[in-house]
């Protein structure tokens, strides 16, 4: 296998005057071993082709719609895991914290129990439960110095016990509240889906070109404007393609509401991590906690907030999973949820 010299890589990276130069720089990087996300993309394509060879409905519109609904819960949980990994910690409790949140939202909407609340209030209480769990675990890690592996493993066991205690011999709590059930099961009308795609594309274009012209006015490198246009067109095209495919699904055509929820949370998480002071502090703590402390960053507070984010995202993911099933049972938070969420964060 041939290897590119460092000088060649640098020259290709600095020549950003044309699309050809950008492609050349990317090719040089691949030759040098910097393949980026290419193996993941190839793997996804290979997996999709394999499953399509096993069943003809894999690439169908209704299956695409189902995949959005099924992946949403784990995707949302993985957002919180990303922040935890960025500070060099681990959270093993996310699976059963999501189960606790699912039990909470089901418990607080039960009719005739004296603790029935409207769906949105029950949702808020479930997310607050995740925040409190994250606060407790983060505080123990930050102030007492117990390793996150130990603390969150204990949190996993405690959460599992709480689920068993609340459900007891009943074993199952059904969710009757329409607002909660609609979180994972409601689909937008066809026209609403197109409107959402237009709004997303316009917002993406505004953000991309806003950043481009801001850097241009500041005299900073802007990159190739054609590449910016291509990126906006590509992701905008993906949005319209997703809407078109979902609108072909039968018997319930339309984009699942939960798809918009997890896209919003993913974008919000990316913005917080890459465009805010808090996000820069997270990276600093993960890179070198002692150096971050000497630079004036409140390392303990950052750790606590990160575990609260993890708890909140686990809770929201748990609510989505409970909504998808219209109820909760003793298996809530178990199975492969923990492994799937961490894998999604690492691979994604």
N, C-alpha and C positions, 0 to 999 in steps of 0.2 A: 504494500500500500504506500503510495507516495505521500509525502508530507510537505506542507507549505512552510516557507521560511517566515520568521516573525516579521521581517521587513516587508514581505509581500502582503501579509495579512494587514499590517498597518496601512500600507499604501492603498489597498483595496477599500479599507474601512473609511479612509479619509476622503476618497474620491466619491462624493455624493451628488455629482452634477447631473446624473442621468439614471434612468431605470436600469440600463445595461450595467452601469457601474455598481448599482446596489445589488443586482443579481450576481455580479462577479464577486463582490465582497462576501455574499452569502455562500457562494460556491467555494471560495477559498477557505472560509471558516469551517465548512463541512469537511473539506479535505484535511484540515488540520485537526479534526476530531470534535469540533464544536457543532454537534448535530442538533442541539436545541430540543425542540418538541417533536422533531421528525419521527423518532421511533414510536412515540405515543400515537401520533396520527396514523402511521402505517399499521400499528397494532389494532387501533379502533376499526380501520377499514377492513383488515383481515378478519376480525371477529364478526363484523356486520355481514361480510360475504359468507362466512362459515354458517352463521345462523340462518341466513337467507337460503342457503343450499339445503337446509334441513326442513324449512317450512316456507311456503310461498307467501305467507302473510306478514313476514318480518318487515318488509319495506312498505306495508300498507299504511294508509292514513290513520286508521283506527289504532294500529299498534304504535305509531309515532305519538299519537295523543296519549295512549296509555303509558308509554315510556316517560313522557313529561311528568305525568301524575305520580308514577312510581318512584322516579329518581329525586323528586323535589325534596322529600323529607331528609334523605341522607345528604343531599347537596347543601341544604341549609345548615345542618349540623357541621359539615365539613368547613364551612366558613369560619366558625369559631375555632376549630382545630388549627386552621392556618395561623391564626394569631398566636396560639399557644406554641406552635412549633417555631414561629419566628423569634420568640424569646428563649428558645432552647429548652422548653419544658414539655411535658406530656400530660394529657388529661384522659385517664382511663374510665372516668365516670360518665362520659357523655352519653353512652347508650342508655344507662338506667336513669340518668337525669332526664333524658327525653321521655322515658317511660313514666317517671314521676309527673312530668308536665302533662302527659296524656291522661294519666289518672286524675290529675288536678282539674283539668278542663272538663272531664266527664263528671267528676264528683260535684263540681260547683254548678252544673246545669241540671242536676237531677230534680225532677218534679216531686213535690210532696215530701221533701226531706228537711225543710227549714233552712236550707242553704242553697236554694236555687237562685241563680243570677242570670241576667241577660247574657247572650253569647259573647259579646265583646268584652263584658266585665269578666266572665270566666276565662277568656283568652288572656286578658291582662293579668289576672291572678296567676295563671299558669306560667307566664313569662316571668312574673315577679318571683315565683318560686325558683326558677332557674337562676335568676340574678342573685337571690339570697344564697343559694347553694354555692355559686361561684364566688361570692363575697367571702363566705366562711372558708372555703378551701384556699382561696388566694391569700387570705389573711394568715392562715396557718403556715402556708409556704413562705410568705414574705417576712412575717414577724418572728416566727418560731424557728424557721429554717429547716423544717422537715421536707425531704425531697418530694417533688410533685408526684412521682411514681407511687410513693407510699400513701400520700394524702388522698390522691384521687382513687387509688385502689380501695381505700377505706370508704370513700364516698360512694363507690360502686356498690360495695356490700351493704352499706346503710340504705342506699336508695332501693336496692333490691328488696331488703327487708321491709321498707315502708310500703312498697307496692303490695307485698304479700299481706301486710297488716291492714291496709285500707280495703283491699278487695276481699280478703278473708275467704270464707266458704262460698260467698256469692260468685267469685271468680270472674265475673264479667259486669261491666257497666256500659249500657248502650247510650249513645248520644242522640237525643231527639231534637236538639236545638238546630234550626235550619242554618243560622249564621255560621255555626261551627262546621256543620257538615258541608256547607258550600265552599269552605276554604280549599278543600282538595278535590271537590267533585263538580263544582260549577264551571260551565263553559260559557265563554262570551258569545254574543251573536256574531254572525259573519261580518257585518258592517263595523261593529265595534272592534273586531280584530284588525281590520284594515286601518281604522283610525289609529289604533295603538301602534301599528307598524310605521305609519307616517310620523307620528309623534316621536317614536324612538329614533327614526332615521334623522329627523330634523334636529333632535337633541344631540345626537352623535356628531352630526356635521357642525353644529354650533360649538360643541366642546373642542372638536379637532381643529377647526379653523380659528376659533378664539385663541387657542394655545399657539397656533402657528403665527398669527399676526402679533400676539403679545411678545413672542420671542423675536419676531422681526423688528418691532419697534424698539426693543431693548438691545438690539444688536447682537443677539445670541444666535447660535446655529439653529436653523429651522428644519433641516432635512429637505427632501425633495417634495415639492408641492403636489406633483403628480402622484407620488406614493401616498400622500395624505388623501387625495381624491379616491385612489384605488381602495384604500382601507375603508373609507366611509361607504363607498359603493358596495364593497364586499359584505360588510356587516349589515348594511341596510338591506342588501339582497337576501341575506340569511333570514332577516326578520320577515320580509315579505314572503319568502319561500315557506317559512314555518307556518305563517298564517294561511297560506294557500293550501298546504297539506292538511292542516287541522280542519279547515273548512270542508274538506272532502270526506271527513270521517263520518261514518254512519253507525248507529242511528242518531248520534248527538254531535253534529258538526260544530266546530268552533274551537278557539284557543282556550285551554284550561286556565282558569284564574290563577291557580297555584303556579303556573309557569311564569306569569308576570311577577308574582311574589318573589320567587327565588331569583329571577333575573335582577329585580330591583335590589335585593339583598346582596347579591354577588357584586353588582356595580357599586353599591354603597360600601361594601367591605373593601373593594379594590381602591376606591377613592380615599377612604380613611387611612389605609395602609400606605398609599403612595403619595398622597397630596396634602396631608395634614401634619402638623407638628407632632401630634400624638403618634402617628404612624412612623415618623422618623425616629422618635424616641423608642418605639418598639424595636425597630431594626438596630438601634444603638445598644439597647439592653441585650438583645440576642447576640450581637457581635462581640461585645466585651462589657459585661455588667459593671466591672470596677471602673473602667474608663468612662462609662456613661455616668456613674455616680460622681466621679471627680469633675465631670463636665457640668454638674449641677442638675442632672436629671434625677427625679425622685423614682429610683428603681423599684422600691417596694410598692409605690402607688401604681406604677405601670403594670407590675405583675398582678396586682389585685384586679385592676380594670380588665386586663386581658382574660383572666379566669371568669370574671363576670360576663364578658362578651361570650366566652365559650359556653357558660351556663345558659345565657339568654338564647343563643343560637340553637343549643341542644333542646331547650324548651320549645322553641318555635318549630323545630323539626319534629319533635314529639307530638305536638298538636296537629301538624300536617299528617303524620302517620295515623294518628287516632281518627282524624277527620276522614281519611281515605277509607278506613274500615267501619266508620260510623259507630265506633265503640272502642273499648279497651279491655284487655284481659290479662291474665297472669304472666303471659309471655312478653308483655310490653317492655321495650328496651333491651330485650335479650337477642338471641340469635347472632347474626353477623353484623348488626348495626354498628358496633364499635369498630370492627375491622374494616367495614365498608367505608365508614366516615374518615378514618385515618388514611386509608388507601386513596380515597378521593382527594384528600388534602395534599398528600405527598405527590401523587401522580399529576393532579391538576395544577 
